Amino acid sequence: MRDTDVLIVGAGLSGIGAAHRLQAARPRDRYAILEQRPAIGGTWDLFRFPGVRSDSDMYTFAYPFRPWRGSRSLAAGAEIRQYIVDTAREGGIDRHVHHGTTVLGADWSGDRWTVRTDRDTWTARFLHLCAGYYAYDRGHLPDFPGVGDYAGTLVHPQAWPEDLDWAGRQVVVIGSGATAVTLVPARGRVRGDLIARGAVGAAAVVAIVVSAVAVVQATQKVDVEIDYPEGSPQDFAQDWFETHDRDHVGYVTIDEVLKYEDKVFKRFDADHDGKLTFKEFAGGIPPDQANYLAANHIRFDKMDADHDGTVSPREMEDYYRAFLKQIDKKGDGKITEAEWFAATIGNPEWYPTSVN
Ligand SMILES: Cc1cc2nc3c(=O)[nH]c(=O)nc-3n(C[C@H](O)[C@H](O)[C@H](O)COP(=O)(O)OP(=O)(O)OC[C@H]3O[C@@H](n4cnc5c(N)ncnc54)[C@H](O)[C@@H]3O)c2cc1C
């Protein structure tokens, strides 16, 4: 039997925050944090699906006593995890965490709580439950009739396999909540269905429908548009891809792109002198899209290999060929949409992440 003044259950954002405040307000009180997992961070350590991030802005989500200094307002899961771990370490809170200790029950008697764990029993004057709001051992998975017949891979974001290779696979995301809208852009535009509640019947032919936060790798092809915000880098990248992937096969070949860009060249070359000036090259960019204009400038300068202030069809072709070859990791001459998104979004040469 171990005794303390305050017992905190959980070393996630809440538990570490509670410990910090307790130390500040009542430095003489003894306390312990019981944590079932080997790590600090709770949610932000558990969830590892691609693109996992906060939905709240970090300037308000973070602790008031340790303001968020990151540059991104919606931070990646790993950054939040590190923030919680650093907070615990800096305050010496981590020394109070008893990992690998699962709380099984608590009883109040006299003036104390008796708290049973899978290792030992604690007594405490105060019990502070910071154990979160969902089951850690397995994510919510409704019972779908026929799920056993599904031959594809069924993935729940709460237990994302580290080695899951979903590039180039047909994917169905079931649910259209926060996790879905985080996951999908992380992969690039997905040829799959975002299935909301109520659409289950129709979707079942394609794949098994799971909870609001699950992903299925489907065996059957489905075609769907994800609507990215207008003017966003994703929107521009999607536009580019769709324009080039005319038969909607989910990839573009390098040859296709070269052919298409050659046509574009001729269209832009208003004075038909076989050279593009920057004005001709960037003529179609909306005037309020300064970032895209800047990106096009970088690209134009790269194409202009002989630095004469104009781009010839040959220079444009050389540029595209080199760029696409660099993206084409498999070397099969095909660029998938995911490859395109990964290579261009956030790349100042193409689509900067922030818009103006
Ligand atoms: C993908 C995702 C994104 C999210 N984004 C946001 C957001 O942007 N804004 C927002 O406000 N919220 C968000 N949330 C909710 C998020 O969980 C909370 O904001 C916050 O992280 C919860 O912190 P917590 O410490 O209360 O709980 P948790 O992070 O769940 O931590 C609970 C801890 O208690 C431990 N524990 C549980 N039961 C026991 C037991 N019996 N014995 C011992 N230890 C136990 C767990 O192992 C865990 O470490 C998000 C959640 C998810 C899953």
The ligand as an SDF file (V2000), in Angstrom:
LIG
                    3D

 53 58  0  0  0  0  0  0  0  0999 V2000
   -6.7230   12.6340  -33.4780 C   0  0  0  0  0  0  0  0  0  0  0  0
   -7.1940   13.5060  -32.3560 C   0  0  0  0  0  0  0  0  0  0  0  0
   -7.1190   14.8840  -32.4800 C   0  0  0  0  0  0  0  0  0  0  0  0
   -7.5650   15.6970  -31.4540 C   0  0  0  0  0  0  0  0  0  0  0  0
   -7.4770   17.0530  -31.6010 N   0  0  0  0  0  0  0  0  0  0  0  0
   -7.9500   17.8420  -30.6180 C   0  0  0  0  0  0  0  0  0  0  0  0
   -7.9040   19.2580  -30.7410 C   0  0  0  0  0  0  0  0  0  0  0  0
   -7.4310   19.7850  -31.7360 O   0  0  0  0  0  0  0  0  0  0  0  0
   -8.4210   20.0100  -29.7420 N   0  0  0  0  0  0  0  0  0  0  0  0
   -8.9560   19.4430  -28.6190 C   0  0  0  0  0  0  0  0  0  0  0  0
   -9.4120   20.1640  -27.7410 O   0  0  0  0  0  0  0  0  0  0  0  0
   -8.9800   18.1130  -28.4740 N   0  0  0  0  0  0  0  0  0  0  0  0
   -8.5010   17.3060  -29.4260 C   0  0  0  0  0  0  0  0  0  0  0  0
   -8.5500   15.9480  -29.2790 N   0  0  0  0  0  0  0  0  0  0  0  0
   -9.0170   15.3930  -28.0340 C   0  0  0  0  0  0  0  0  0  0  0  0
   -7.8070   15.1070  -27.1470 C   0  0  0  0  0  0  0  0  0  0  0  0
   -7.8260   13.7860  -26.7870 O   0  0  0  0  0  0  0  0  0  0  0  0
   -7.8130   16.0220  -25.9690 C   0  0  0  0  0  0  0  0  0  0  0  0
   -7.8160   17.3480  -26.3620 O   0  0  0  0  0  0  0  0  0  0  0  0
   -6.6160   15.8800  -25.0430 C   0  0  0  0  0  0  0  0  0  0  0  0
   -5.4370   15.4380  -25.6600 O   0  0  0  0  0  0  0  0  0  0  0  0
   -7.0510   14.9270  -24.0140 C   0  0  0  0  0  0  0  0  0  0  0  0
   -6.0570   14.9050  -23.0220 O   0  0  0  0  0  0  0  0  0  0  0  0
   -6.2920   14.0780  -21.7250 P   0  0  0  0  0  0  0  0  0  0  0  0
   -5.0120   14.1430  -20.9710 O   0  0  0  0  0  0  0  0  0  0  0  0
   -7.5370   14.5170  -21.0520 O   0  0  0  0  0  0  0  0  0  0  0  0
   -6.6030   12.5900  -22.2420 O   0  0  0  0  0  0  0  0  0  0  0  0
   -5.6880   11.6090  -23.0570 P   0  0  0  0  0  0  0  0  0  0  0  0
   -4.8190   12.2880  -24.0040 O   0  0  0  0  0  0  0  0  0  0  0  0
   -6.5860   10.5630  -23.5860 O   0  0  0  0  0  0  0  0  0  0  0  0
   -4.7570   10.9810  -21.9400 O   0  0  0  0  0  0  0  0  0  0  0  0
   -5.2750   10.0960  -20.9750 C   0  0  0  0  0  0  0  0  0  0  0  0
   -4.1640    9.3150  -20.3580 C   0  0  0  0  0  0  0  0  0  0  0  0
   -4.7130    8.5210  -19.3130 O   0  0  0  0  0  0  0  0  0  0  0  0
   -4.1840    7.2130  -19.3920 C   0  0  0  0  0  0  0  0  0  0  0  0
   -5.1480    6.2910  -18.8130 N   0  0  0  0  0  0  0  0  0  0  0  0
   -6.4200    6.0660  -19.2510 C   0  0  0  0  0  0  0  0  0  0  0  0
   -7.0120    5.1480  -18.4780 N   0  0  0  0  0  0  0  0  0  0  0  0
   -6.1090    4.7880  -17.5380 C   0  0  0  0  0  0  0  0  0  0  0  0
   -6.1380    3.8530  -16.4480 C   0  0  0  0  0  0  0  0  0  0  0  0
   -7.2140    3.1350  -16.1560 N   0  0  0  0  0  0  0  0  0  0  0  0
   -5.0170    3.7210  -15.7030 N   0  0  0  0  0  0  0  0  0  0  0  0
   -3.9090    4.4530  -15.9700 C   0  0  0  0  0  0  0  0  0  0  0  0
   -3.8250    5.3360  -16.9840 N   0  0  0  0  0  0  0  0  0  0  0  0
   -4.9180    5.5150  -17.7550 C   0  0  0  0  0  0  0  0  0  0  0  0
   -3.9730    7.0000  -20.8730 C   0  0  0  0  0  0  0  0  0  0  0  0
   -3.0330    5.9690  -21.1210 O   0  0  0  0  0  0  0  0  0  0  0  0
   -3.4910    8.3680  -21.3270 C   0  0  0  0  0  0  0  0  0  0  0  0
   -2.0910    8.5060  -21.2730 O   0  0  0  0  0  0  0  0  0  0  0  0
   -8.0990   15.1220  -30.2780 C   0  0  0  0  0  0  0  0  0  0  0  0
   -8.1830   13.7320  -30.1740 C   0  0  0  0  0  0  0  0  0  0  0  0
   -7.7380   12.9420  -31.1840 C   0  0  0  0  0  0  0  0  0  0  0  0
   -7.8400   11.4500  -31.0280 C   0  0  0  0  0  0  0  0  0  0  0  0
  1  2  1  0
  2  3  1  0
  2 52  2  0
  3  4  2  0
  4  5  1  0
  4 50  1  0
  5  6  2  0
  6  7  1  0
  6 13  1  0
  7  8  2  0
  7  9  1  0
  9 10  1  0
 10 11  2  0
 10 12  1  0
 12 13  2  0
 13 14  1  0
 14 15  1  0
 14 50  1  0
 15 16  1  0
 16 17  1  0
 16 18  1  0
 18 19  1  0
 18 20  1  0
 20 21  1  0
 20 22  1  0
 22 23  1  0
 23 24  1  0
 24 25  2  0
 24 26  1  0
 24 27  1  0
 27 28  1  0
 28 29  2  0
 28 30  1  0
 28 31  1  0
 31 32  1  0
 32 33  1  0
 33 34  1  0
 33 48  1  0
 34 35  1  0
 35 36  1  0
 35 46  1  0
 36 37  1  0
 36 45  1  0
 37 38  2  0
 38 39  1  0
 39 40  1  0
 39 45  2  0
 40 41  1  0
 40 42  2  0
 42 43  1  0
 43 44  2  0
 44 45  1  0
 46 47  1  0
 46 48  1  0
 48 49  1  0
 50 51  2  0
 51 52  1  0
 52 53  1  0
M  END
$$$$
